Amino acid sequence: MRRCADVNTEYEKALGKNIRRLRMERKLSQEPAAQLQVRGCDVTRSALAKMEVGQRHIYPDELKALREIFGVPYEVLFP
């Protein structure tokens, strides 16, 4: 039985894939990382790349900022 505290890597990868898709649809390169930093999230371009492939956990404040940056509801971010 999987506990809630366990990380579901497939879910993290799917979330990252959605973030990458939104970034690519908007033809953005590293701009979301800079915009995250402006919103108080310590996210580098490298960290954003790791988020997109599911290698880095995405924190709630980062999700909120990404939703604002992309102008989408939370449902669009989640798989």
Rosetta blueprint (number, residue, H / E / L):
1 M L
2 R L
3 R L
4 C L
5 A L
6 D L
7 V L
8 N L
9 T H
10 E H
11 Y H
12 E H
13 K H
14 A H
15 L H
16 G H
17 K H
18 N H
19 I H
20 R H
21 R H
22 L H
23 R H
24 M H
25 E H
26 R L
27 K L
28 L L
29 S L
30 Q L
31 E H
32 P H
33 A H
34 A H
35 Q H
36 L H
37 Q H
38 V H
39 R L
40 G L
41 C L
42 D L
43 V L
44 T L
45 R H
46 S H
47 A H
48 L H
49 A H
50 K H
51 M H
52 E H
53 V L
54 G L
55 Q L
56 R L
57 H L
58 I L
59 Y L
60 P H
61 D H
62 E H
63 L H
64 K H
65 A H
66 L H
67 R H
68 E H
69 I H
70 F H
71 G L
72 V L
73 P L
74 Y H
75 E H
76 V H
77 L H
78 F L
79 P L
